[in-house]
Amino acid sequence: MNSEVLVGTVRFPTPLLLASGFITETPEFFLRAQPLGCAGIVTRSLKEHVPPERSRIPAPRYAVHAQKSMLNCEWGNELPWRTWLEHGTGEVQAVGAPIIISLSGRDPEGCARLMQAFDEIGVDAFEVNVSCSHSGALHGNLNVDLDHLRTLMGVIRPATRTPLWIKLSYSTHVVAMGHLAEELGADALVCTNSIGPGMLIDTGTTRPQVGIQGGGGGLTGEAIFPIALWCVHQLANAVRIPIVGTGGIATGDHVIQMLMAGASAVELYTAPALLGPRVFRTIMRQLGDFMRDHPEYRSIAALTGRTAPHTTEHSFSSPVPRVIEEKCTGCTLCVESCAFGAIDMIARSSDRALAVINDACISCNACVGACPPRWGAIVAEFGET
Ligand SMILES: Cc1cc2nc3c(=O)[nH]c(=O)nc-3n(C[C@H](O)[C@H](O)[C@H](O)COP(=O)(O)O)c2cc1C
């Protein structure tokens, strides 16, 4: 499988990168993930000075949520940024992997000074974070602040010739922010960061499940995948610079969807954080299976942007459910889920029964969702309705 991708001038042997966060505070996790298919690392977002009141991260820091998702209330590096300059970068470069230094975009001058320091040792790209959702709620929401982005780009673009990626998150301003970043010299966009803030409460103690003042945390993981995908697709339609898709990716199918939506590469955080580095091996195997089944795509890079032609008009073709007889146990969950009485049961001589989908079906596919995944007895197939 030809899995090499380019993000502008930066070349990666696979499309999978490890996104910025606690697990990229040091290179260790990445060094375990790299042999399994993770092509590059984005460091924890580094700040020149961590204000004393932000030197400790409130706890609990994380709350695991349904569907391999979580809330977090982290807000940046705990180890001094020099740790990456003096040790971490060299350890990543020693295994021949690209390294992207993530920097907080809140302090433009501090950000520019860190760029100059890292440029002395040479790194592959800078990813500047203007999109942390829970920090935004406490300290000002940079993710929608066009004026701040203009000021930031005015300071950091002249400070470095290294590829400059700007990391955005979902908002109604995402396209305007992407446009402005491109116009002011960004080489790529990364989207999304955590989305939110959101909230979870421990009903036993009545306390919020993350410890930050206000009780809100950034939502990440599979729960945000559709929103992240939408943002990537919107940006891909709006800008010419490459996009790195991030948010909720946990399977090969998610990666393929991100590429088809317009991403040139992807970053993962929550899935490897919850499942461990082995998720990269699983995803690479799933990508290999897809490429083998679809020889029309000669490379992974050829998947980028495939969906755009299908979104210019409404579509009227809808997946129609079909029951796989051998798998159906006759549990009737699908019958209960159907709001239209579109599923009939046919008694069998055995104790099983088969669901039959009749003319009342409007292809809502509630029955597909109702059928337990371990049986997978109803599939949705495309056909004209
Ligand atoms: C615990 C945690 C810490 C994070 N820290 C950072 C950070 O320092 N800088 C940053 O740009 N993004 C940070 N993120 C966001 C991730 O890099 C990523 O954009 C987001 O989690 C969406 O991807 P995912 O759904 O695969 O996790 C953090 C996410 C989590 C869960």
The ligand as a Gaussian input file, in Angstrom:
#p B3LYP/6-31G(d) Opt

LIG

0 1
 C       -6.175000      15.503000      27.577000
 C       -6.089000      16.314000      26.322000
 C       -5.127000      17.310000      26.229000
 C       -5.020000      18.082000      25.059000
 N       -4.061000      19.041000      24.977000
 C       -3.922000      19.763000      23.838000
 C       -2.888000      20.718000      23.710000
 O       -2.065000      20.934000      24.598000
 N       -2.839000      21.420000      22.532000
 C       -3.703000      21.216000      21.499000
 O       -3.599000      21.874000      20.452000
 N       -4.668000      20.278000      21.588000
 C       -4.802000      19.556000      22.730000
 N       -5.783000      18.601000      22.810000
 C       -6.672000      18.379000      21.661000
 C       -6.182000      17.222000      20.769000
 O       -4.917000      17.486000      20.210000
 C       -7.194000      16.971000      19.616000
 O       -7.252000      18.097000      18.789000
 C       -8.581000      16.695000      20.137000
 O       -8.517000      15.855000      21.259000
 C       -9.473000      16.051000      19.066000
 O       -8.931000      14.825000      18.624000
 P       -9.394000      13.396000      19.250000
 O      -10.875000      13.360000      19.220000
 O       -8.704000      12.375000      18.414000
 O       -8.907000      13.382000      20.666000
 C       -5.904000      17.840000      23.974000
 C       -6.873000      16.838000      24.084000
 C       -6.979000      16.082000      25.234000
 C       -8.036000      15.013000      25.319000

